[in-house]
Amino acid sequence: MKKILLLCTGLLIMFNAKAQFPGMGGSTAPKVTGRITATIIDSLTKQPVDYATISLVKVKDNKTVNGGVTDDKGKISLQNVAADEYKLTIGFIGYKSKTVSVKTTLQKPDFAVGNIFLSPTSNTLNEVSVVGAKAVVENKIDRLVYNAEADATNAGGDATDVMRKVPMLSVDINGNVQLRGSSVRVLINGKPSGTMANSVADALKMIPADQIKSVEVITNPSAKYDAEGSGGIINIITKKSNAEGVSGSVNATAGTRQNSGAFNLTAKTGRLSVNTALGTQLAYPQESRVVFRNQTTTNNVTTDILQDGTSDWTREAYNGSLGLDYDFNAYNNISTNAKYTRFYNGGPGRSGIFTNNVQSGKIVSSTDMSNGNLDWNMDYKLTTKKQGEEFSVSGQLTSGKNTNEFSNDYQTSAGVPISYLASNNVGENKEYTAQTDYIYPFSKTVTFEAGGKAIFRNIQSQYGAGTNQDFDYDQNVGAAYSTIAFNLTKKIQFKGGVRAEYTAINFSNSKNDYFNVFPSAILSQTIKGKTTLKLAYNRRVQRPSLAYLNPFRNEANQFSVFQGNPSLRPELSDNMEFGYSTYIKGSIINASLFYRNTKNIIETVNKNDVSGKILSTFENVGTTQSFGFNLFASYNPVPKWTLMSNIALNTYEINSRPDFKGMNEGTFLNYNFFMRSANSFKGGWNLEFFGVVNSPRYTYQSKTEPMFFYGGAVKKDIFKKQGSIGLNVLNPFKRDLHIETVTQGDNNFQSQNIYYPLRSFGLNFSYKFGKLKFTEKKKIKNDDIKQDQNQQGGQGGGMGGQGK
């Protein structure tokens, strides 16, 4: 602990000393800024061109300094423009790109360009598609950016719909997100949240799609990011208003499977901005059939127990947030945000019990799980007169409380009691974070960054009503990093760095301290301005979260119990990637090859319990290596018709510990296909279809069979494109999705067949009001905890009392 505190204190002193001399090495920034306005018109139809891409480029250095997309009336207003000479570049798919000269002065800082006419063309589709495509997908040196606000089909949906369209991501039927066959950390505006930590799928459903500005896919995070997360990082940037006055949005969905509502409001006056949001999600209880088989072998005697039953689960979620942002002056900003979210899952279950193919009784069960999370951030940022220099200090408090209650009434077929078991578990997680970052540009092409971070976590878990605390787990992390980015040549960029982390773990009178160094490096080369090649390497770590560590013995299933493992070691992975991105004749193509080697991989394993039951827990089962390929392609046959596909392939192979027996020895292939067609028509109509194919999924002891689902939506813009109303469907021709998982352990076998009610129809409505100009603030981010996929809104929601 002393090492952590000394490390962070030293960094704070160093950066504060530098921050006291903000005027070093820079020219004075302009004190007067203005705005540039324009309206983009189709030269033939004389109709406004919405979602056209605008870039403001400074003439003297050819550097882009501002930009955006036009609104539904073809208008755009670029704010805070310093007096200078510029080129205003306009482009959209199906039109010739156009450049207009603009000059502003201190005497006349505002410039009204007026109407700019774009001419449709088919001969220069290659050039125009490059500009239009970049408005949707941008390939940066260390990340891929999907600009959701430039995709008109996102209106009326939620964040899950957006994530399916993001390059390289795969999203299952419940909304769980994977990147390259591995789980990822999901950040909101660059910071973590207890909501995402407990249920990514549920949290995404509570974010309206039209509140998302962009989604960043960071497959090779630099040393600036926490070293945790073998799959990578997804950062969702939400829209924030920077306009005077009041703006906001309302979203609502009602359907046969779930209902949701969201309200967002932002008010800005002078240098003060206030924003608030409220949301809810309610899922109807629907009957799911679950067939669960357990086989154990002891002394060459096999016992077969079959559970065939149903469950009715309800899912509820509520959230609310309040944020303040204040600019003291042009160089000092402070912001704070607090968000509270509560989830509830649970309901009754019942099943018949068959022992060695003979009916032996029945079980009546009930399960209730809830989670409440509070995230509070405080951020201060100092910029200087030297363009690009920035110093920030951030603090964050995350507090969460999980409850898990169950009852299990085992009776004979005639209703005579055999056994009754009931228990509850309360788990609390508190996390305090302090972080400081400093950015210094030595020149226009060389940027240096450094920073420090301290995370203090405490996990407590109490067993049973009225009992004393039974599990107390402390995890403290101290980190320091530095990165540098520069151009090797005019077309080759380099970004590299190193991060050092010291971790101290203390639980049950046991200690586990370790120190790691995490290097990262990226080389990016641009070819002919439209094609980019990238080569990257980094080392990552994945620490287990409460769901993995909690030793609470969950016996909601009478014959298969579940328990966490507090002795887990963190995963360590080395990652390499070769990427290719280009724009060809209206197409966006992004492809990558990758290799990942992970030591101490954490997976679920089944063991024979001393009581004769099957015990499911987590173990560091060995070392895995994975080769993979990702392909994202988008093509516009005509300007308002988009065809899109996401293809992900990766191998699974494990070199296991000798004391574990598994059913999957060798090399296996995982794949995921996503196909989408979206059309926009006159009158504000939009039509969309999609389909998802998931291959079998493997762990060392288990295999989940492949699955396929599909859906569609029709939407209509209303209220002069300020709102939309739509109808969406999912698997309309089949009620249930069959999910089968088979697990083979040492002297035990388990199979689970879930018939999940998937078919749904829903009606959605969205409306936005006020002037909107979107920006985001830099926030603190913890991306360093491995999450249990079963806790992320997954298939367990339909299992009721039949779960592990």
LUMMARKOL-162936 format. One record per residue (C-alpha): residue in three letters; x, y, z. Coordinates in steps of 0.05 Angstrom, whole numbers, padded with zeros to 5 digits, always signed. Each point is the difference from the previous one (the first is absolute). Layout:
<atoms>
ALAXYZ;...
</atoms>
This chain:
<atoms>
MET+00000+00000+00000;LYS+00057+00048+00016;LYS+00030-00013-00069;ILE-00066+00017-00033;LEU-00010+00065+00040;LEU+00072+00022-00011;LEU-00005-00014-00075;CYS-00064+00041-00009;THR+00024+00056+00046;GLY+00064+00007-00040;LEU-00038+00004-00065;LEU-00048+00053+00027;ILE+00058+00044+00025;MET+00035-00006-00067;PHE-00061+00018-00042;ASN-00023+00056+00047;ALA+00069+00031-00005;LYS-00004-00001-00076;ALA-00072+00025+00000;GLN+00022+00063+00038;PHE+00037+00024-00062;PRO-00054-00005-00053;GLY+00029+00053-00045;MET+00065-00037-00017;GLY+00014-00011-00073;GLY-00063+00023-00034;SER-00033+00057-00037;THR-00059+00037+00028;ALA-00067-00030-00021;PRO-00050+00045-00037;LYS-00045+00037+00048;VAL-00057+00008-00049;THR-00034-00058-00035;GLY-00059-00002-00047;ARG-00044-00049-00038;ILE-00007-00024-00071;THR-00069-00019-00026;ALA-00022-00032-00065;THR-00059-00037-00032;ILE+00013-00060-00046;ILE-00049-00008-00058;ASP-00009-00053-00054;SER+00012+00037-00065;LEU-00053-00039-00039;THR-00057-00009+00050;LYS+00015+00064+00040;GLN-00013-00041+00063;PRO+00045+00004+00061;VAL+00054-00054+00007;ASP-00002-00027+00071;TYR+00059-00036+00032;ALA+00050+00031-00050;THR+00070+00001+00028;ILE+00033+00067+00012;SER+00074+00011+00014;LEU+00033+00067+00016;VAL+00073-00002-00021;LYS+00051+00055+00016;VAL+00034+00023-00064;LYS+00070+00013+00027;ASP+00012-00070+00027;ASN-00056-00040-00033;LYS-00023-00023+00069;THR-00073-00017+00016;VAL-00022+00043+00059;ASN-00076-00008+00001;GLY-00056-00038-00033;GLY-00066-00036+00006;VAL-00061-00024-00038;THR-00060+00040-00025;ASP-00068-00004+00034;ASP-00066-00020-00032;LYS-00005+00068-00033;GLY+00070-00005-00030;LYS+00027+00052+00048;ILE+00064+00001+00041;SER+00031+00050+00048;LEU+00073-00007+00019;GLN+00014+00035+00066;ASN+00063+00028+00034;VAL+00037+00013-00066;ALA+00063+00041+00008;ALA+00014+00056-00050;ASP+00038-00030-00060;GLU-00004-00024-00072;TYR-00036-00067-00010;LYS-00025-00050-00050;LEU-00071-00026+00012;THR-00005-00070-00030;ILE-00068-00033-00011;GLY-00013-00072-00020;PHE-00053-00053+00000;ILE-00009-00068-00033;GLY-00028+00009-00071;TYR+00022+00073-00007;LYS+00062+00035-00025;SER+00041+00028+00057;LYS+00006+00075+00002;THR+00049+00050+00032;VAL-00016+00072+00018;SER+00050+00052+00023;VAL-00016+00036+00065;LYS+00037+00056+00036;THR-00017+00029+00068;THR+00033+00058+00036;LEU+00001+00029+00070;GLN-00044+00056-00026;LYS-00049-00048-00034;PRO+00006-00067+00037;ASP-00067-00028-00028;PHE-00008-00024-00072;ALA-00066-00020-00031;VAL+00016-00042-00063;GLY-00072-00006-00021;ASN-00025-00056-00046;ILE+00051-00049-00027;PHE-00025-00044-00057;LEU+00024-00072-00007;SER-00005-00035-00068;PRO-00020-00074-00002;THR+00050-00043-00038;SER+00015-00072-00017;ASN+00067+00012-00035;THR+00036+00022+00064;LEU-00032-00049+00048;ASN+00067-00023+00026;GLU+00020+00070+00022;VAL-00067+00018+00030;SER-00009-00066+00036;VAL+00065+00011+00036;VAL-00025+00064+00031;GLY-00069-00028+00016;ALA+00027-00066+00028;LYS+00047+00036+00047;ALA-00060+00033+00031;VAL-00024-00069+00022;VAL+00066-00037+00013;GLU+00067+00032+00015;ASN+00065-00039+00006;LYS+00047+00033+00050;ILE+00069-00023+00020;ASP-00022-00035+00063;ARG-00075-00010-00009;LEU-00058-00008-00048;VAL-00057+00051+00007;TYR-00072-00013-00020;ASN-00036+00067-00004;ALA-00070-00020+00020;GLU-00029+00070-00009;ALA+00015-00005-00075;ASP-00043-00062-00007;ALA-00072+00021-00008;THR-00027-00071+00014;ASN+00021+00003+00073;ALA-00059+00045+00020;GLY-00049-00035+00046;GLY+00043-00059+00021;ASP+00047-00010+00059;ALA+00075-00010+00009;THR-00006-00074-00014;ASP-00024+00016-00071;VAL+00058+00047-00009;MET+00052-00050+00025;ARG-00021-00051-00052;LYS+00021+00049-00055;VAL+00068+00015+00030;PRO+00060-00031-00037;MET+00032-00061+00033;LEU-00053-00008+00055;SER-00046-00060+00008;VAL-00064+00005+00040;ASP-00040-00060+00024;ILE-00075-00006+00007;ASN+00000+00031+00070;GLY+00045+00059-00019;ASN+00066-00026+00029;VAL+00059+00028-00040;GLN+00063-00035-00020;LEU+00061+00021-00039;ARG+00042-00053-00034;GLY-00031-00056+00040;SER+00015+00033+00067;SER-00037+00045+00049;VAL+00014+00074-00001;ARG-00003+00059+00046;VAL-00056+00049-00017;LEU+00012+00073+00019;ILE-00049+00058-00003;ASN+00035+00065-00020;GLY+00067-00030+00019;LYS-00020-00023+00069;PRO-00025-00066+00031;SER-00064-00009+00038;GLY-00027-00049+00051;THR-00060-00010-00046;MET+00043-00026-00057;ALA+00040-00042+00049;ASN-00062-00038+00022;SER-00039-00006-00065;VAL+00027+00027-00065;ALA-00061-00026-00038;ASP-00051+00032+00046;ALA+00039+00066+00003;LEU+00004+00005-00076;LYS-00075-00009-00007;MET-00010+00062+00044;ILE+00041+00046-00046;PRO-00042+00028-00057;ALA+00034-00008-00068;ASP-00009+00073-00019;GLN+00037+00022+00063;ILE+00064-00034-00026;LYS+00049+00044-00038;SER+00052-00054-00016;VAL+00028-00067+00022;GLU+00076-00010+00005;VAL+00027-00070-00008;ILE+00070-00002+00031;THR+00030-00067-00017;ASN+00070+00020+00021;PRO-00006+00049+00058;SER+00061+00042+00013;ALA+00037+00003+00066;LYS-00046+00058+00019;TYR-00057-00049+00013;ASP-00004-00048+00058;ALA+00035-00064-00021;GLU-00062-00042+00014;GLY-00043-00029-00055;SER+00029-00053-00047;GLY-00054+00010-00053;GLY+00008+00076-00002;ILE-00041+00061+00018;ILE-00066+00028-00027;ASN-00012+00074+00015;ILE-00070+00027-00011;ILE+00000+00076-00010;THR-00068+00030+00014;LYS-00028+00065-00027;LYS+00005+00062+00042;SER-00028+00068-00016;ASN+00047+00060-00006;ALA-00055+00049-00021;GLU-00031+00054+00041;GLY-00070-00018+00025;VAL-00035-00065+00014;SER+00003-00064-00041;GLY-00017-00073+00011;SER-00034-00063-00025;VAL-00055-00049+00018;ASN+00001-00074-00020;ALA-00051-00054+00014;THR-00009-00073-00022;ALA-00060-00045+00013;GLY-00002-00072-00022;THR-00016-00072+00013;ARG+00068-00015+00031;GLN+00023+00064+00034;ASN-00017+00073+00012;SER+00048+00057+00011;GLY+00000+00075+00007;ALA+00054+00054+00003;PHE+00001+00075+00011;ASN+00061+00045-00009;LEU+00004+00075+00013;THR+00057+00050-00006;ALA-00001+00074+00018;LYS+00058+00047-00014;THR+00008+00073+00018;GLY+00066+00036-00006;ARG+00056-00045+00026;LEU-00046-00047+00040;SER-00032-00062-00029;VAL-00047-00047+00037;ASN-00025-00067-00026;THR-00045-00053+00029;ALA-00028-00067-00024;LEU-00052-00050+00023;GLY-00013-00070-00027;THR-00036-00065+00012;GLN-00005-00069-00030;LEU-00054-00051+00016;ALA-00001-00071-00030;TYR-00063-00042+00004;PRO+00006-00067+00035;GLN-00004-00054-00054;GLU+00002-00074+00010;SER+00067-00032-00018;ARG+00009-00075-00002;VAL+00065-00027+00029;VAL+00023-00073-00004;PHE+00060-00011+00045;ARG+00037-00067+00006;ASN+00054-00018+00051;GLN+00041-00064-00001;THR+00052-00016+00053;THR+00043-00063+00006;THR+00026-00024+00067;ASN+00032-00068+00010;ASN-00021-00019-00071;VAL-00073+00014+00018;THR-00034+00053-00044;THR-00059+00041+00026;ASP-00043+00035-00052;ILE-00046+00056+00022;LEU-00045+00036-00051;GLN-00037+00065+00016;ASP-00054+00020-00049;GLY-00037+00063+00017;THR-00017+00072-00014;SER+00015+00068+00030;ASP-00032+00070-00004;TRP+00051+00055+00010;THR-00011+00075+00004;ARG+00054+00050-00018;GLU-00003+00072+00024;ALA+00049+00057-00002;TYR-00001+00074+00019;ASN+00052+00055-00005;GLY+00009+00073+00012;SER+00058+00049-00008;LEU+00018+00072+00012;GLY+00061+00036-00029;LEU+00031+00070+00006;ASP+00053+00031-00044;TYR+00030+00069+00012;ASP+00054+00039-00037;PHE+00035+00049+00046;ASN+00033+00030-00061;ALA+00030-00023-00066;TYR+00052-00043+00035;ASN-00033-00030+00063;ASN-00059-00047+00001;ILE-00032-00041+00055;SER-00055-00052-00008;THR-00036-00051+00043;ASN-00050-00054-00013;ALA-00039-00048+00044;LYS-00040-00060-00025;TYR-00040-00052+00038;THR-00026-00064-00032;ARG-00040-00058+00029;PHE-00013-00067-00033;TYR-00045-00057+00021;ASN-00005-00071-00028;GLY-00040-00057+00029;GLY-00062-00041+00003;PRO-00029-00069+00015;GLY+00020-00067-00030;ARG-00026-00071+00002;SER+00025-00065-00028;GLY-00010-00075+00002;ILE+00058-00043+00025;PHE+00019-00067-00032;THR+00053-00043+00033;ASN+00029-00053-00046;ASN-00061+00010-00046;VAL-00050-00010+00056;GLN-00041+00060+00025;SER+00022+00013+00072;GLY-00031+00067+00018;LYS-00007+00073-00018;ILE+00032+00066+00019;VAL-00035+00066+00012;SER+00052+00056+00000;SER+00006+00076+00003;THR+00059+00045-00016;ASP+00008+00074+00011;MET+00062+00038-00021;SER+00009+00076+00004;ASN+00056+00049-00009;GLY+00006+00074+00016;ASN+00058+00043-00024;LEU+00022+00072+00012;ASP+00054+00031-00043;TRP+00025+00070+00017;ASN+00055+00037-00038;MET+00036+00066+00011;ASP+00047+00026-00054;TYR+00044+00061-00008;LYS+00036+00018-00065;LEU+00051+00054-00013;THR+00020+00020-00070;THR+00054+00051-00017;LYS+00015+00050-00053;LYS+00043-00052-00034;GLN-00047-00037-00047;GLY-00008-00073+00021;GLU+00030+00006+00071;GLU-00047-00027+00052;PHE+00001-00020+00074;SER-00057-00035+00035;VAL-00017-00028+00069;SER-00059-00048+00010;GLY-00032-00036+00057;GLN-00054-00053+00000;LEU-00042-00038+00051;THR-00036-00063-00019;SER-00044-00036+00051;GLY-00042-00061-00015;LYS-00043-00049+00040;ASN-00021-00068-00027;THR-00052-00045+00032;ASN-00015-00072-00018;GLU-00057-00037+00034;PHE-00027-00069-00017;SER-00045-00054+00027;ASN-00002-00073-00022;ASP-00058-00045+00022;TYR+00013-00072-00020;GLN-00062-00044+00006;THR-00024-00069-00021;SER-00047-00005-00060;ALA-00057-00002+00050;GLY+00023+00065+00034;VAL+00033-00030+00062;PRO+00059+00043+00021;ILE+00069-00031-00011;SER+00045+00060+00014;TYR-00005+00075+00003;LEU+00058+00048-00010;ALA+00000+00076+00001;SER+00056+00050+00005;ASN+00021+00070-00019;ASN+00065+00035-00016;VAL+00016+00074+00004;GLY+00063+00024-00036;GLU+00026+00071+00004;ASN+00053+00031-00045;LYS+00032+00067+00012;GLU+00052+00032-00045;TYR+00038+00065+00007;THR+00043+00026-00058;ALA+00047+00059-00008;GLN+00033+00016-00066;THR+00043+00053-00032;ASP+00020+00008-00073;TYR+00046+00049-00036;ILE+00006+00011-00076;TYR+00057+00041-00030;PRO+00009+00011-00075;PHE+00073+00011-00017;SER-00021+00017-00070;LYS-00057-00010-00049;THR+00022-00073-00011;VAL+00029-00020+00068;THR-00044-00008+00061;PHE+00020-00025+00069;GLU-00049-00025+00054;ALA+00012-00022+00071;GLY-00044-00015+00060;GLY-00013-00038+00064;LYS-00059-00035+00030;ALA-00020-00033+00066;ILE-00060-00047+00009;PHE-00023-00024+00069;ARG-00051-00056-00001;ASN-00035-00036+00056;ILE-00048-00059-00009;GLN-00042-00027+00058;SER-00048-00058-00003;GLN-00047-00022+00056;TYR-00032-00068+00002;GLY-00070-00013+00026;ALA-00047+00045+00037;GLY+00027+00027+00066;THR+00070-00030-00007;ASN+00066+00037+00006;GLN+00043+00022-00059;ASP+00034-00061-00030;PHE+00041+00025-00058;ASP+00042+00064-00001;TYR+00043+00011-00062;ASP+00046+00061-00012;GLN+00032+00014-00068;ASN+00043+00063-00008;VAL+00033+00020-00065;GLY+00052+00054-00012;ALA+00021+00017-00071;ALA+00043+00048-00039;TYR+00007+00006-00076;SER+00032+00040-00055;THR-00013+00000-00075;ILE+00028+00036-00061;ALA-00029+00008-00069;PHE+00038+00027-00060;ASN+00005-00006-00076;LEU+00058-00043-00025;THR-00014+00027-00071;LYS-00056+00039-00032;LYS-00041-00063-00006;ILE+00024-00044+00058;GLN-00023+00015+00071;PHE+00025-00032+00065;LYS-00032-00002+00068;GLY+00032-00038+00057;GLY+00005-00001+00075;VAL+00009-00039+00064;ARG-00044-00008+00061;ALA+00022-00026+00068;GLU-00051-00027+00050;TYR+00008-00023+00071;THR-00057-00041+00028;ALA-00010-00017+00074;ILE-00053-00052+00019;ASN-00021-00018+00070;PHE-00055-00049+00021;SER-00011-00052+00055;ASN+00069+00015+00030;SER+00031-00015-00068;LYS+00041+00048-00043;ASN+00015+00000-00074;ASP+00042+00059-00023;TYR+00029+00005-00070;PHE+00032+00050-00047;ASN-00008+00000-00076;VAL+00026+00041-00058;PHE-00045+00008-00061;PRO+00031+00025-00065;SER-00040+00021-00062;ALA+00019+00023-00070;ILE-00038+00017-00064;LEU+00026+00015-00070;SER-00048+00029-00051;GLN+00014+00014-00073;THR-00046+00038-00048;ILE+00002-00021-00074;LYS-00028+00049-00052;GLY-00042+00034+00053;LYS-00056-00052-00001;THR+00034-00063+00025;THR+00031-00012+00068;LEU+00044-00057+00026;LYS+00010-00010+00074;LEU+00046-00045+00042;ALA-00010-00001+00076;TYR+00022-00037+00063;ASN-00020+00006+00073;ARG-00001-00039+00064;ARG-00063-00002+00043;VAL-00024-00027+00067;GLN-00069-00023+00023;ARG-00017+00000+00074;PRO-00061-00038+00025;SER-00060+00039+00025;LEU-00048-00014+00058;ALA-00041-00050-00042;TYR+00063-00043-00007;LEU+00026+00009+00070;ASN-00062-00005+00045;PRO+00003-00066+00039;PHE-00074+00001+00014;ARG-00028-00070-00013;ASN-00061+00009-00044;GLU-00046-00061+00004;ALA-00059+00028-00039;ASN+00007-00064-00041;GLN-00010-00060+00046;PHE+00050-00044-00038;SER+00050+00049-00030;VAL+00030+00053+00046;PHE+00042+00061-00017;GLN+00056+00033+00038;GLY+00053+00053-00016;ASN+00074-00008+00012;PRO+00037+00054+00040;SER+00068-00032-00017;LEU-00003+00016-00074;ARG+00062+00030-00033;PRO-00006+00054-00054;GLU+00004-00017-00073;LEU+00060+00027-00040;SER-00003+00006-00075;ASP+00045+00022-00057;ASN-00036+00027-00062;MET+00023+00013-00071;GLU-00041+00030-00057;PHE+00008+00015-00074;GLY-00055+00045-00027;TYR-00021+00025-00069;SER-00052+00054-00014;THR-00021+00030-00067;TYR-00056+00034-00038;ILE-00015-00026-00070;LYS-00056+00023-00046;GLY-00051+00013+00054;SER+00025-00055+00046;ILE+00032+00001+00068;ILE+00044-00060+00014;ASN+00035-00012+00066;ALA+00037-00066+00010;SER+00048-00024+00054;LEU+00040-00061+00019;PHE+00017-00011+00073;TYR+00035-00047+00048;ARG-00012-00004+00075;ASN+00036-00043+00052;THR-00032+00000+00069;LYS+00030-00032+00063;ASN-00041-00019+00061;ILE-00064+00001-00041;ILE-00062+00001+00045;GLU-00057-00046-00018;THR-00059-00035+00032;VAL+00015-00072+00021;ASN-00043-00055+00029;LYS+00022-00045+00057;ASN-00031-00055+00042;ASP-00020+00031+00066;VAL+00010-00037+00066;SER-00076-00001+00007;GLY-00006-00038-00065;LYS-00024+00061-00040;ILE+00035+00034-00058;LEU+00037+00062+00022;SER+00010+00055-00052;THR+00055+00049+00015;PHE+00056+00040-00033;GLU+00072-00022-00009;ASN+00064+00022-00035;VAL-00003-00059-00048;GLY+00062+00012-00041;THR+00027+00039-00060;THR-00039+00015-00064;GLN+00022+00026-00067;SER-00046+00028-00053;PHE+00008+00019-00073;GLY-00055+00042-00030;PHE-00027+00041-00057;ASN-00050+00058-00002;LEU-00033+00029-00061;PHE-00047+00060-00002;ALA-00029+00022-00066;SER-00051+00053-00018;TYR-00025+00016-00070;ASN-00049+00051-00027;PRO-00029-00022-00067;VAL-00038+00066+00000;PRO+00008+00058+00048;LYS-00056-00021+00047;TRP+00008-00076-00001;THR+00053-00031+00045;LEU+00023-00072+00000;MET+00043-00019+00060;SER+00035-00063+00025;ASN+00042-00017+00061;ILE+00039-00065-00001;ALA+00041-00025+00059;LEU+00041-00064+00003;ASN+00046-00025+00055;THR+00030-00065+00022;TYR-00004-00030+00070;GLU+00056-00044+00026;ILE+00022-00013+00072;ASN+00061-00030+00033;SER-00034-00021+00064;ARG+00024-00016+00070;PRO+00012-00075+00009;ASP-00049-00002+00059;PHE-00059+00019-00043;LYS-00038-00044-00048;GLY-00036+00032-00059;MET-00040-00020-00060;ASN+00031+00050-00049;GLU+00072-00017-00012;GLY+00025+00025-00067;THR-00015+00060-00044;PHE-00071+00025-00012;LEU-00028+00056-00043;ASN-00048+00054+00025;TYR-00035+00045-00049;ASN-00053+00055-00001;PHE-00036+00029-00060;PHE-00042+00063+00000;MET-00036+00023-00063;ARG-00041+00063-00008;SER-00039+00038-00053;ALA-00025+00071+00013;ASN-00040+00044-00048;SER-00022+00072+00006;PHE-00059+00023-00043;LYS-00035+00065-00015;GLY-00046+00026+00053;GLY+00047-00020+00057;TRP-00012-00075-00005;ASN+00055-00049+00021;LEU+00000-00076-00008;GLU+00050-00047+00031;PHE+00013-00075+00003;PHE+00055-00038+00036;GLY+00022-00071+00017;VAL+00051-00029+00048;VAL+00033-00068-00003;ASN+00041-00025+00060;SER+00044-00062-00005;PRO+00008-00050+00056;ARG+00037+00030+00059;TYR+00053-00040+00037;THR+00034+00000+00067;TYR+00045-00055+00025;GLN-00058-00038+00031;SER-00061+00025-00039;LYS-00031+00012-00068;THR-00060+00044-00016;GLU-00035-00018-00065;PRO-00007+00052-00056;MET-00059+00046-00005;PHE-00032+00047-00050;PHE-00047+00059+00009;TYR-00027+00055-00045;GLY-00042+00062+00002;GLY-00023+00063-00035;ALA-00028+00069+00011;VAL-00038+00054-00037;LYS+00004+00072+00023;LYS-00032+00065-00020;ASP+00028+00070+00014;ILE-00052+00046+00029;PHE-00004+00072+00026;LYS+00048+00025-00054;LYS+00051-00054+00017;GLN+00002+00020+00073;GLY-00033-00066+00017;SER-00012-00070-00026;ILE-00049-00057+00009;GLY+00014-00072-00019;LEU-00017-00073+00004;ASN+00052-00054+00014;VAL-00004-00075-00001;LEU+00047-00056+00024;ASN-00006-00072-00023;PRO-00072+00010-00022;PHE-00010-00071-00027;LYS+00024-00040+00061;ARG-00016+00011+00073;ASP+00060-00033+00034;LEU+00075+00001-00010;HIS+00031-00067+00019;ILE+00066+00007+00037;GLU+00037-00064+00017;THR+00063-00005+00042;VAL+00037-00064+00017;THR+00054-00004+00054;GLN+00046-00059+00013;GLY+00043-00001+00062;ASP+00038-00052+00039;ASN-00051-00055+00016;ASN-00058+00047-00014;PHE-00043+00020-00059;GLN-00050+00057-00006;SER-00047+00023-00054;GLN-00045+00060-00002;ASN-00055+00014-00051;ILE-00035+00067+00004;TYR-00060+00016-00043;TYR+00003+00076+00005;PRO-00062+00040-00021;LEU+00031+00047-00052;ARG-00054+00020-00048;SER-00020+00073+00012;PHE-00035+00059-00031;GLY+00011+00071+00023;LEU-00021+00071-00014;ASN+00050+00056+00013;PHE-00004+00075+00002;SER+00055+00053+00006;TYR-00001+00076+00001;LYS+00055+00051+00008;PHE-00008+00074+00015;GLY+00045+00061+00004;LYS+00065+00016-00035;LEU+00052-00055+00002;LYS+00075+00007-00010;PHE+00036-00060+00030;THR+00066-00004+00037;GLU+00030-00045+00053;LYS+00043+00011+00061;LYS+00061-00039+00020;LYS-00017-00045+00059;ILE+00034-00050+00045;LYS-00002-00072-00021;ASN+00011-00067+00035;ASP+00001-00056-00052;ASP+00032-00053+00042;ILE-00049-00052+00026;LYS-00017-00066-00033;GLN-00076-00008-00002;ASP-00040-00064+00005;GLN-00038-00008-00065;ASN-00055-00035+00038;GLN-00010+00065+00039;GLN-00008+00043-00062;GLY-00073-00008-00016;GLY+00014-00069-00030;GLN-00039-00064-00009;GLY-00010-00010+00075;GLY-00057+00049-00003;GLY-00045-00054-00027;MET+00021-00054+00047;GLY-00032+00021+00066;GLY+00014-00050+00055;GLN+00033-00048-00049;GLY+00065+00038-00004;LYS+00066-00021+00030;
</atoms>
